Amino acid sequence: MQEATFLILTALAAGTQHGYGIISDVAEISDGRVKLLAGTLYTALDRLRADGLIGVDREEVVDNRLRRYYRLTPDGEKRLAAEAARLQAHATAALRRLNLNLAGGVA
């Protein structure tokens, strides 16, 4: 899973959000390292909807513009949980090896 996809799903794990909210949340989650552009976000949202990982929760008009709110689907929750576990396992293995190397004096 690409990092942007992981972060978008992570943002939606906190609850329903519209596009700008997702962009802001992804920036916060990544400590400002990932800054999604609107075109990138909406392309990803379309793909995630087609894959059944997210859905549209509701739509409303704000300042004469359509605002669409997205939510994770049950499949999206499962996929995010699996990816988070996979990343955690890899990070744990890397940290374990780094600690062994540092403890043994090997760089």
Secondary structure, DSSP 4 states (H G I P E B T S, - for coil): --HHHHHHHHHHHTS-EEHHHHHHHHHHHTTTS----HHHHHHHHHHHHHTTSEEEEEEEEETTEEEEEEEE-HHHHHHHHHHHHHHHHHHHHHHHHHHHHHHTT--
